[in-house]
Amino acid sequence: MSFYSNFRDANFKASLSELEKSEQLHNIEIVKYYQSGCKDVNELLNKLQSLDNSPLRQYNLAVLLFYKENYGAALSYLVSLRDNLESLSEYIGIKACILLTETYIAMDMRSEARSCIERLENHDAFISYLKDSPKLKYFAPLLVGAWIEETPQEDVNSAEYWLIVNILKCRFHLMLSESEPAKKALAQADIAWSRITNQHYDSELFKTLQTQQIAIRNYLIAEIAYTEGNMNATLQQLNQAQIEILPLLGEKQAHPSCIPSRERLSHPIYHYNNLGCVHLRLGKPRLSRFYFTKALETLKAHTPVDVSKPLCTVTYHSSQRRADLLYNSALALLNSFKPKHALECLQEISPLMQSKPLYWYRVAECYVMMHLKTLAAGRREMLSDVCLSQTGKKYFLPSKVNYTFKEDEEKEQETLLEQAAMCLRNALSLCKEEEMRVNFLLLLCYVCMNTQPQCALSSAQLLLHMEVTDSQRFIATMYASEALLILGKPRQAIEYLSHIPKDIKLKCHSTLSPIGAVFTEEVSSKFVQSINLSSAHLHGGNLPNAQQALNSALNYYNLTFQPAAQPSQPVPAPILNLAIYISLKMGNHAQAESFLRSRHIYAGMAYPKPSDTNSNR
């Protein structure tokens, strides 16, 4: 028997004996790795790197690095192979381009992934190399199996090749949220699969190939439904995948492959992860956290490797998806308003995720939510500490030292926002996508508003010169005007606020205090604009225009005079604050007190100055 036959049958001692006769150092190191139970992949990497350079060595190094999720290092080897395709055998060239596409998808490098898929579809040397039947007994599999060279020529099944190419196309379109092209690519993959027969493959390899095809198809259908927002269909397809796959798996839970991400589709870790993602999208963060926790519990420090079938196993790293699971858990915790726990999850995976702009955006979200929670808690405590004492008709507030909303807490909030700002700058420096940059800049405007208003203004002005939606343009305009007010430029702020042509619907809520007004229904952007315009006029000292703008806000919000005992709806805190402030500026303290007590506010209400009699009284 040849060394390859002994290796395939897990007879590693006999395989090494054959290899040592021919001094094939590369294959000797790989067989020793499997003989050791695949325990130390780093040792294998070091030994392979010390050997003479060869296409086979480069490819196997890329496979191991991909499994370790060290995509950048894997990419360097694969790009080198791609740039020298003419000097490679067609088989290694095909395998390298397939793994290169996987790496680009894993790194979210979309244009590069598209280019690589087009190369697989149109490269003449690849297409002419494909066969409908093997010259030897079996085809060399592309989808599963680590590869060790035995003969200089390997036959590639045309049907399997197009199966993989169309699956990659389907995944690429899903990455772009394009469900219809993804469906077409998956239909072509089904056609290719129907042409594959078991007589041209080793029986064990074909069984693994069949298992993964079922897993891939079911999970891609589920992902298409997920992309289209059909969560019920997604759950149904995920359950169907388990029903079809489990009988084939038997006691095994995973089938690693030379395309590592394929194994994700048939492992319970990924099933729980998918369920968590679906329920997170359904607005059930607590249930999604349960599934993510189940997936994390399934992980082990060193998942045992079945070395009895070396062509189906590469390394335990293929099932170590802890970083992805912790990232998803952080999203669920954010949606559960637990930013500190979410930040702990994100900080744990920093070494693996810090090159991704979205990671820094999520960390910034944690800091912002922590700031908002601290702000709300401080205001609640301050309001509960304010105990009024009455002497005759006069009310006395306690001294400032009794407030819990102290200067050190304010400094802590500033620190949180400064951390968020640094994270958002990291995200912007890494991000190339326009749509993501818009979201990053919007949050940066909010974060920098109090501590760095000039930065907030610059970010808002940059947004106004980008292609953004109407709602994003409106929000950027509001941020720009607010920053100008903080910088002491009310006239410029009024200019921004006076040129908003479209009326759009916004969902708003008040975070000022739990006992204040809260409104979560849709409100008109003109309503928000009028409130801000009233504030800007107050900053400019123009009380009549401020009053007029506030009356416009009341008209948009449909507020009318209501009896004091039973108001039909709460008055939003911004309106109440502006009305009280205008009354106080006009010197009408009685009207301000009336607003505060009864919330009597209606469109067109006058704010007259008190008469001399009223003043004396």
C-alpha positions as CSV (number, residue, x, y, z in Angstrom):
1,M,0.0,0.0,0.0
2,S,1.2,3.6,-0.7
3,F,1.7,6.1,2.0
4,Y,-1.5,7.9,0.9
5,S,-3.6,4.7,1.3
6,N,-2.2,4.1,4.7
7,F,-2.9,7.7,5.7
8,R,-6.5,7.6,4.4
9,D,-7.0,4.5,6.6
10,A,-5.4,6.2,9.6
11,N,-2.5,3.8,9.6
12,F,-0.1,6.7,10.4
13,K,2.9,4.5,11.4
14,A,2.9,2.6,8.1
15,S,2.4,5.9,6.2
16,L,5.4,7.5,7.9
17,S,7.5,4.4,7.2
18,E,6.8,4.9,3.4
19,L,7.3,8.6,3.5
20,E,10.7,8.4,5.2
21,K,12.0,6.4,2.4
22,S,11.4,9.2,-0.1
23,E,12.2,12.1,2.4
24,Q,8.9,13.9,1.7
25,L,9.3,16.3,4.6
26,H,6.0,18.2,4.0
27,N,3.9,15.1,4.1
28,I,5.9,13.7,7.0
29,E,5.0,16.7,9.2
30,I,1.3,16.5,8.3
31,V,1.1,12.7,9.1
32,K,2.9,13.3,12.4
33,Y,0.3,16.0,13.2
34,Y,-2.5,13.6,12.7
35,Q,-0.6,10.9,14.6
36,S,-0.5,13.2,17.6
37,G,-4.3,13.7,17.5
38,C,-4.1,17.2,15.9
39,K,-3.3,18.6,19.4
40,D,-0.9,21.5,18.5
41,V,-1.7,23.3,15.3
42,N,0.8,26.0,16.1
43,E,3.6,23.5,16.1
44,L,2.6,22.2,12.7
45,L,2.5,25.8,11.4
46,N,6.0,26.5,12.7
47,K,7.3,23.3,11.1
48,L,5.7,23.9,7.7
49,Q,7.0,27.5,7.7
50,S,10.5,26.2,8.2
51,L,10.3,24.0,5.1
52,D,11.2,25.0,1.5
53,N,8.6,27.0,-0.2
54,S,6.1,25.2,-2.5
55,P,2.5,25.7,-3.6
56,L,1.3,22.8,-1.5
57,R,3.0,24.1,1.6
58,Q,1.5,27.6,1.0
59,Y,-2.0,26.1,0.5
60,N,-1.9,24.0,3.6
61,L,-0.5,26.9,5.7
62,A,-3.5,29.0,4.4
63,V,-5.9,26.2,5.4
64,L,-4.6,26.0,9.0
65,L,-4.5,29.8,9.4
66,F,-8.1,30.1,8.1
67,Y,-9.2,27.5,10.7
68,K,-7.5,29.6,13.3
69,E,-9.4,32.7,12.0
70,N,-6.1,34.4,11.2
71,Y,-7.5,35.6,7.9
72,G,-4.9,38.2,7.2
73,A,-2.0,35.7,7.3
74,A,-4.0,33.2,5.3
75,L,-4.7,35.9,2.7
76,S,-1.0,36.6,2.1
77,Y,-0.4,32.9,1.1
78,L,-3.5,32.7,-1.0
79,V,-2.9,35.9,-2.9
80,S,0.6,34.7,-3.7
81,L,-0.9,31.5,-5.1
82,R,-3.5,33.4,-7.1
83,D,-0.9,35.7,-8.6
84,N,1.1,32.7,-9.8
85,L,-1.7,30.5,-11.2
86,E,0.2,29.8,-14.4
87,S,2.9,28.0,-12.5
88,L,0.5,25.9,-10.4
89,S,-1.3,22.7,-11.1
90,E,-4.9,23.4,-12.0
91,Y,-6.1,21.4,-8.9
92,I,-4.1,23.5,-6.4
93,G,-5.1,26.7,-8.3
94,I,-8.8,25.8,-8.0
95,K,-8.5,24.9,-4.4
96,A,-6.6,28.1,-3.6
97,C,-9.2,30.3,-5.4
98,I,-12.1,28.6,-3.6
99,L,-10.4,29.2,-0.2
100,L,-9.4,32.7,-1.2
101,T,-13.1,33.5,-1.9
102,E,-14.0,32.1,1.5
103,T,-11.4,34.3,3.1
104,Y,-12.7,37.4,1.4
105,I,-16.2,36.6,2.5
106,A,-15.0,36.0,6.1
107,M,-13.2,39.4,6.0
108,D,-16.2,41.1,4.4
109,M,-14.1,42.2,1.4
110,R,-16.9,42.3,-1.1
111,S,-15.4,43.6,-4.3
112,E,-12.5,41.2,-3.9
113,A,-14.9,38.3,-3.3
114,R,-16.8,39.3,-6.4
115,S,-13.6,39.3,-8.5
116,C,-12.6,35.9,-7.2
117,I,-16.0,34.4,-8.0
118,E,-15.8,35.8,-11.5
119,R,-12.3,34.2,-11.9
120,L,-13.7,30.8,-10.9
121,E,-16.6,31.2,-13.4
122,N,-14.5,32.4,-16.4
123,H,-10.9,31.2,-16.0
124,D,-10.2,29.1,-19.1
125,A,-7.6,26.9,-17.5
126,F,-10.0,25.9,-14.7
127,I,-12.9,25.3,-17.0
128,S,-10.9,23.1,-19.5
129,Y,-9.6,21.1,-16.6
130,L,-13.0,19.9,-15.4
131,K,-14.2,16.4,-16.2
132,D,-17.5,14.5,-16.3
133,S,-15.9,11.2,-15.4
134,P,-12.5,10.5,-13.8
135,K,-9.5,8.9,-15.5
136,L,-8.7,7.2,-12.3
137,K,-11.2,5.4,-10.1
138,Y,-12.3,8.5,-8.1
139,F,-12.5,12.2,-8.5
140,A,-10.4,14.4,-6.2
141,P,-13.0,16.1,-3.9
142,L,-13.1,19.8,-3.6
143,L,-15.8,20.3,-1.0
144,V,-14.4,18.0,1.7
145,G,-11.1,16.4,2.6
146,A,-7.6,17.7,3.4
147,W,-5.4,17.0,0.4
148,I,-2.0,15.3,0.3
149,E,-0.5,14.8,-3.1
150,E,-0.1,11.2,-4.3
151,T,-0.2,11.6,-8.1
152,P,0.8,14.6,-10.1
153,Q,-2.7,14.8,-11.8
154,E,-6.0,15.0,-10.0
155,D,-9.4,14.9,-11.8
156,V,-12.0,17.4,-10.7
157,N,-15.7,16.7,-11.2
158,S,-17.4,19.4,-13.3
159,A,-20.6,19.1,-11.4
160,E,-19.0,19.5,-7.9
161,Y,-17.0,22.5,-9.2
162,W,-20.2,24.3,-10.3
163,L,-21.9,23.3,-7.1
164,I,-19.3,25.1,-5.1
165,V,-19.1,28.1,-7.3
166,N,-22.9,28.6,-7.2
167,I,-22.9,28.2,-3.4
168,L,-20.2,30.8,-3.1
169,K,-22.3,33.1,-5.4
170,C,-25.4,32.5,-3.2
171,R,-23.5,33.4,-0.1
172,F,-22.0,36.5,-1.7
173,H,-25.4,37.8,-2.7
174,L,-26.7,37.1,0.8
175,M,-23.8,39.1,2.2
176,L,-25.2,42.0,0.0
177,S,-28.8,41.3,1.2
178,E,-29.8,40.4,-2.4
179,S,-32.3,37.5,-2.0
180,E,-33.4,37.1,-5.6
181,P,-29.9,36.6,-7.1
182,A,-29.1,34.3,-4.1
183,K,-32.2,32.1,-5.0
184,K,-31.0,31.8,-8.6
185,A,-27.5,30.8,-7.6
186,L,-28.9,28.2,-5.2
187,A,-31.2,26.8,-7.9
188,Q,-28.1,26.4,-10.1
189,A,-26.3,24.6,-7.3
190,D,-29.2,22.2,-7.0
191,I,-28.9,21.4,-10.7
192,A,-25.2,20.8,-10.3
193,W,-25.8,18.5,-7.3
194,S,-28.3,16.4,-9.3
195,R,-25.4,15.5,-11.7
196,I,-23.1,14.1,-8.9
197,T,-23.2,10.3,-8.4
198,N,-21.6,8.2,-5.6
199,Q,-19.8,5.9,-8.0
200,H,-17.1,8.5,-8.7
201,Y,-16.2,9.1,-5.0
202,D,-14.8,7.2,-2.1
203,S,-17.8,6.0,-0.1
204,E,-16.9,7.7,3.1
205,L,-16.1,11.0,1.4
206,F,-19.3,10.9,-0.6
207,K,-21.3,10.4,2.6
208,T,-19.7,13.5,4.1
209,L,-20.2,15.4,0.9
210,Q,-23.9,14.4,0.9
211,T,-24.3,15.5,4.5
212,Q,-22.7,18.9,3.9
213,Q,-24.8,19.4,0.8
214,I,-28.0,18.9,2.8
215,A,-26.7,21.2,5.5
216,I,-25.6,23.9,3.1
217,R,-28.9,23.9,1.1
218,N,-31.2,24.0,4.2
219,Y,-29.2,26.7,5.9
220,L,-28.9,28.9,2.8
221,I,-32.6,28.6,2.3
222,A,-33.0,29.7,5.9
223,E,-30.6,32.6,5.4
224,I,-32.6,33.7,2.3
225,A,-35.8,33.8,4.4
226,Y,-33.9,35.7,7.1
227,T,-32.7,38.2,4.6
228,E,-36.3,38.7,3.3
229,G,-37.5,39.2,6.9
230,N,-39.5,36.0,7.0
231,M,-38.6,34.8,10.5
232,N,-41.2,32.0,10.6
233,A,-39.8,30.5,7.4
234,T,-36.3,30.8,8.8
235,L,-37.2,28.9,12.0
236,Q,-39.0,26.2,10.0
237,Q,-36.0,25.7,7.7
238,L,-33.5,25.6,10.6
239,N,-35.6,22.8,12.2
240,Q,-35.9,21.0,8.9
241,A,-32.1,21.1,8.5
242,Q,-31.7,19.3,11.9
243,I,-34.3,16.7,10.9
244,E,-32.5,15.9,7.7
245,I,-28.9,16.1,9.0
246,L,-29.0,14.3,12.3
247,P,-29.7,10.8,10.9
248,L,-26.7,11.1,8.7
249,L,-24.5,12.5,11.4
250,G,-25.2,9.7,13.9
251,E,-23.1,10.4,17.0
252,K,-20.8,12.9,15.2
253,Q,-21.6,16.5,15.6
254,A,-19.3,18.0,13.1
255,H,-17.8,17.4,9.8
256,P,-14.8,19.7,9.2
257,S,-13.7,20.3,5.7
258,C,-11.1,21.9,3.5
259,I,-13.6,24.8,3.2
260,P,-13.8,25.4,6.9
261,S,-17.0,27.4,7.0
262,R,-19.0,24.5,5.6
263,E,-18.6,22.7,8.9
264,R,-20.5,25.5,10.6
265,L,-23.6,24.4,8.9
266,S,-24.0,21.0,10.6
267,H,-22.8,21.7,14.1
268,P,-25.2,22.3,17.1
269,I,-23.1,25.4,17.9
270,Y,-24.3,27.1,14.7
271,H,-27.8,25.8,15.1
272,Y,-28.1,27.5,18.5
273,N,-26.4,30.6,17.1
274,N,-28.8,30.8,14.2
275,L,-31.8,30.4,16.5
276,G,-30.4,33.2,18.7
277,C,-30.0,35.5,15.7
278,V,-33.6,34.9,14.6
279,H,-35.1,35.6,18.0
280,L,-32.9,38.7,18.4
281,R,-34.5,40.0,15.1
282,L,-37.9,39.1,16.4
283,G,-37.3,41.5,19.3
284,K,-36.8,38.7,21.9
285,P,-33.3,39.5,23.3
286,R,-33.7,37.4,26.4
287,L,-34.6,34.3,24.4
288,S,-31.8,35.0,22.0
289,R,-29.4,35.2,24.9
290,F,-30.5,31.8,26.0
291,Y,-29.6,30.3,22.7
292,F,-26.3,32.1,22.5
293,T,-25.5,30.8,26.0
294,K,-26.4,27.2,24.9
295,A,-24.0,27.6,21.9
296,L,-21.2,28.8,24.2
297,E,-21.8,25.9,26.6
298,T,-21.4,23.5,23.6
299,L,-17.9,24.9,23.0
300,K,-15.0,23.2,24.7
301,A,-11.4,24.4,25.1
302,H,-10.2,21.5,22.9
303,T,-12.9,19.7,20.9
304,P,-11.7,16.2,20.3
305,V,-10.6,15.5,16.8
306,D,-11.6,12.2,15.1
307,V,-8.3,11.3,13.5
308,S,-9.6,7.9,12.3
309,K,-10.8,9.7,9.1
310,P,-8.0,12.2,8.3
311,L,-9.5,13.2,5.0
312,C,-12.5,14.6,6.8
313,T,-10.7,16.3,9.7
314,V,-8.2,19.1,9.8
315,T,-8.1,20.8,13.2
316,Y,-10.3,21.4,16.2
317,H,-10.1,25.2,15.5
318,S,-13.0,24.7,13.0
319,S,-15.5,24.5,15.8
320,Q,-14.0,27.4,17.9
321,R,-16.5,30.1,17.1
322,R,-16.4,31.7,20.6
323,A,-15.6,35.2,19.2
324,D,-18.7,35.2,16.9
325,L,-20.9,33.9,19.7
326,L,-19.7,36.5,22.2
327,Y,-20.2,39.2,19.6
328,N,-23.8,38.0,19.1
329,S,-24.3,37.8,22.8
330,A,-23.1,41.4,23.2
331,L,-25.8,42.5,20.7
332,A,-28.5,40.6,22.6
333,L,-27.3,42.2,25.9
334,L,-27.4,45.7,24.2
335,N,-31.0,45.0,23.2
336,S,-31.7,44.0,26.8
337,F,-30.2,47.3,28.0
338,K,-27.3,45.7,29.7
339,P,-24.4,47.7,28.2
340,K,-21.8,46.8,30.9
341,H,-22.2,43.0,30.3
342,A,-22.2,43.6,26.5
343,L,-18.9,45.6,26.8
344,E,-17.3,42.7,28.7
345,C,-18.2,40.3,25.9
346,L,-16.8,42.7,23.3
347,Q,-13.6,43.4,25.2
348,E,-12.9,39.7,25.5
349,I,-12.9,39.3,21.7
350,S,-11.0,42.5,20.9
351,P,-7.8,40.7,19.5
352,L,-9.9,39.0,16.8
353,M,-12.4,41.8,16.1
354,Q,-10.5,45.0,16.3
355,S,-9.9,45.2,12.6
356,K,-13.6,45.3,11.9
357,P,-15.3,48.8,11.9
358,L,-18.7,47.4,13.1
359,Y,-16.9,46.0,16.3
360,W,-15.8,49.5,17.3
361,Y,-19.3,50.9,16.6
362,R,-20.8,48.3,18.9
363,V,-18.3,49.2,21.6
364,A,-19.2,52.8,21.2
365,E,-22.9,51.9,21.5
366,C,-22.1,50.3,24.9
367,Y,-20.4,53.4,26.2
368,V,-23.3,55.6,25.0
369,M,-25.9,53.4,26.6
370,M,-23.9,53.3,29.8
371,H,-23.9,57.1,29.7
372,L,-27.6,57.3,29.1
373,K,-28.3,54.9,32.0
374,T,-26.1,56.9,34.3
375,L,-27.7,60.1,33.2
376,A,-31.3,58.7,33.8
377,A,-30.3,57.2,37.1
378,G,-28.7,60.5,38.2
379,R,-31.8,62.5,37.3
380,R,-34.1,60.0,39.0
381,E,-32.1,60.3,42.2
382,M,-31.9,64.0,42.0
383,L,-35.7,64.3,41.5
384,S,-36.4,62.0,44.3
385,D,-34.0,64.0,46.6
386,V,-35.7,67.3,45.9
387,C,-38.0,67.6,48.9
388,L,-40.0,70.9,49.0
389,S,-40.6,72.7,52.2
390,Q,-43.3,75.3,52.4
391,T,-43.3,78.5,54.4
392,G,-46.5,80.5,53.8
393,K,-46.7,80.8,50.0
394,K,-43.0,80.2,49.4
395,Y,-41.3,76.9,48.3
396,F,-37.7,76.2,49.3
397,L,-35.4,73.6,47.5
398,P,-32.7,71.9,49.4
399,S,-29.1,73.0,49.0
400,K,-27.0,71.6,46.1
401,V,-24.9,69.4,48.4
402,N,-27.9,67.1,48.9
403,Y,-28.2,66.3,45.2
404,T,-26.8,63.0,44.1
405,F,-26.1,64.2,40.6
406,K,-22.6,65.4,41.5
407,E,-19.6,66.7,39.6
408,D,-17.7,63.4,39.7
409,E,-20.6,61.6,38.1
410,E,-20.6,64.3,35.3
411,K,-16.9,63.6,34.8
412,E,-17.6,59.9,34.6
413,Q,-20.2,60.5,31.9
414,E,-17.8,62.7,29.9
415,T,-15.2,59.8,30.1
416,L,-17.8,57.4,28.7
417,L,-18.5,59.7,25.8
418,E,-14.8,60.3,25.2
419,Q,-14.3,56.5,25.0
420,A,-17.2,56.2,22.6
421,A,-15.8,59.0,20.4
422,M,-12.4,57.2,20.2
423,C,-14.1,54.0,19.2
424,L,-16.1,55.8,16.5
425,R,-13.0,57.3,15.1
426,N,-11.4,53.9,14.9
427,A,-14.6,52.6,13.1
428,L,-14.4,55.5,10.6
429,S,-10.7,54.9,9.9
430,L,-11.4,51.3,9.1
431,C,-14.7,51.7,7.2
432,K,-15.0,51.9,3.5
433,E,-18.8,51.5,3.1
434,E,-20.7,54.7,2.7
435,E,-23.8,53.5,4.4
436,M,-21.9,52.4,7.5
437,R,-20.0,55.6,7.6
438,V,-23.3,57.5,7.8
439,N,-24.4,55.6,10.9
440,F,-21.0,56.1,12.5
441,L,-21.0,59.9,11.8
442,L,-24.6,60.2,13.2
443,L,-23.5,58.6,16.5
444,L,-20.3,60.7,16.6
445,C,-22.4,63.9,16.3
446,Y,-24.3,62.9,19.5
447,V,-21.3,61.7,21.4
448,C,-19.2,64.9,20.7
449,M,-22.1,67.3,21.2
450,N,-21.3,68.3,24.8
451,T,-17.6,67.7,25.0
452,Q,-16.4,68.6,21.5
453,P,-19.2,70.6,19.8
454,Q,-16.9,71.7,16.9
455,C,-16.3,68.0,16.1
456,A,-20.1,67.4,16.2
457,L,-20.7,70.3,13.8
458,S,-18.0,69.0,11.4
459,S,-19.5,65.5,11.4
460,A,-23.0,66.9,10.8
461,Q,-21.9,69.1,8.0
462,L,-20.1,66.2,6.4
463,L,-23.3,64.2,6.6
464,L,-25.2,66.9,4.8
465,H,-22.9,66.6,1.9
466,M,-23.3,62.8,1.6
467,E,-26.0,60.8,0.0
468,V,-28.3,60.1,3.0
469,T,-32.0,59.4,3.5
470,D,-34.4,62.2,4.4
471,S,-34.5,61.2,8.0
472,Q,-30.7,61.1,8.3
473,R,-30.5,64.5,6.7
474,F,-33.0,65.9,9.1
475,I,-31.2,64.4,12.1
476,A,-27.8,65.8,10.8
477,T,-29.4,69.2,10.5
478,M,-30.7,69.1,14.1
479,Y,-27.3,68.1,15.3
480,A,-25.6,70.9,13.3
481,S,-28.0,73.5,14.7
482,E,-27.5,72.2,18.3
483,A,-23.7,72.3,18.0
484,L,-24.0,75.9,16.7
485,L,-26.1,76.9,19.7
486,I,-23.5,75.4,22.0
487,L,-20.8,77.3,20.2
488,G,-22.7,80.5,20.7
489,K,-23.9,81.0,17.1
490,P,-27.7,81.2,17.3
491,R,-28.1,83.1,14.0
492,Q,-26.4,80.3,12.0
493,A,-28.4,77.7,13.9
494,I,-31.7,79.4,13.0
495,E,-30.5,79.4,9.3
496,Y,-30.1,75.6,9.5
497,L,-33.5,75.1,11.2
498,S,-35.3,77.4,8.7
499,H,-34.5,75.3,5.6
500,I,-36.0,71.9,6.1
501,P,-38.5,71.4,3.2
502,K,-39.8,67.9,3.8
503,D,-42.1,66.7,6.5
504,I,-41.3,63.2,7.7
505,K,-42.5,61.0,10.5
506,L,-40.2,60.2,13.4
507,K,-40.5,57.9,16.3
508,C,-39.4,59.8,19.4
509,H,-39.2,59.1,23.1
510,S,-38.2,61.2,26.1
511,T,-35.3,60.1,28.3
512,L,-35.4,63.1,30.5
513,S,-37.0,61.4,33.5
514,P,-39.3,58.5,34.2
515,I,-42.0,60.8,35.6
516,G,-41.8,63.1,32.6
517,A,-43.8,62.9,29.4
518,V,-43.0,59.9,27.2
519,F,-44.2,59.7,23.6
520,T,-43.2,56.8,21.4
521,E,-45.7,57.3,18.6
522,E,-44.8,58.9,15.3
523,V,-44.4,62.6,15.4
524,S,-43.9,65.1,12.6
525,S,-40.4,66.4,11.9
526,K,-41.9,69.8,11.7
527,F,-42.9,69.4,15.3
528,V,-39.3,68.7,16.3
529,Q,-38.0,71.5,14.0
530,S,-40.4,74.0,15.7
531,I,-39.3,73.1,19.2
532,N,-35.6,73.5,18.2
533,L,-36.3,76.7,16.4
534,S,-38.0,78.0,19.5
535,S,-34.9,77.2,21.5
536,A,-32.7,78.8,19.0
537,H,-34.7,82.0,19.1
538,L,-34.5,82.0,22.9
539,H,-30.7,81.7,22.6
540,G,-30.8,84.7,20.3
541,G,-33.0,86.7,22.7
542,N,-36.0,86.9,20.3
543,L,-38.9,86.0,22.6
544,P,-41.8,86.7,20.2
545,N,-40.3,84.4,17.5
546,A,-39.6,81.8,20.2
547,Q,-43.3,82.0,21.2
548,Q,-44.5,81.7,17.6
549,A,-42.3,78.7,17.0
550,L,-43.6,77.0,20.1
551,N,-47.2,77.6,19.0
552,S,-46.3,76.0,15.7
553,A,-45.0,72.9,17.6
554,L,-48.3,72.8,19.6
555,N,-50.3,72.9,16.3
556,Y,-48.2,70.0,14.8
557,Y,-48.6,68.0,18.0
558,N,-52.4,68.6,18.1
559,L,-52.3,70.0,21.7
560,T,-55.4,71.9,22.8
561,F,-56.6,73.3,26.1
562,Q,-57.4,70.5,28.6
563,P,-58.9,70.5,32.1
564,A,-56.4,70.3,34.8
565,A,-57.8,67.2,36.4
566,Q,-57.8,64.8,33.5
567,P,-55.5,65.8,30.6
568,S,-56.1,63.6,27.5
569,Q,-52.4,63.2,26.8
570,P,-49.2,64.1,28.5
571,V,-47.4,67.2,27.4
572,P,-44.0,66.4,26.1
573,A,-41.2,67.7,28.4
574,P,-39.6,70.0,25.8
575,I,-42.8,71.9,25.2
576,L,-43.4,72.2,29.0
577,N,-39.9,73.4,29.6
578,L,-40.0,76.0,26.8
579,A,-43.4,77.3,27.9
580,I,-42.3,77.7,31.5
581,Y,-39.0,79.4,30.4
582,I,-40.8,81.8,28.1
583,S,-43.3,82.7,30.8
584,L,-40.4,83.3,33.3
585,K,-38.5,85.4,30.8
586,M,-41.7,87.5,30.3
587,G,-41.9,87.9,34.0
588,N,-45.1,86.0,34.3
589,H,-44.3,83.7,37.2
590,A,-48.0,82.9,37.9
591,Q,-48.4,81.5,34.4
592,A,-45.2,79.4,34.7
593,E,-46.5,78.0,38.0
594,S,-49.8,77.2,36.2
595,F,-48.0,75.3,33.5
596,L,-46.0,73.4,36.0
597,R,-49.0,72.4,38.1
598,S,-51.7,71.7,35.6
599,R,-49.9,71.4,32.2
600,H,-52.4,73.9,30.7
601,I,-50.8,74.4,27.3
602,Y,-52.6,74.9,24.0
603,A,-51.9,76.3,20.6
604,G,-52.1,80.1,20.3
605,M,-51.8,80.7,24.1
606,A,-50.5,84.2,24.8
607,Y,-47.6,84.9,27.2
608,P,-48.4,88.4,28.4
609,K,-46.3,90.3,30.9
610,P,-47.9,90.6,34.3
611,S,-49.7,93.8,35.1
612,D,-48.4,96.1,37.9
613,T,-51.1,94.9,40.2
614,N,-50.2,91.3,39.6
615,S,-46.6,92.1,40.1
616,N,-47.2,93.9,43.4
617,R,-49.4,91.1,44.6
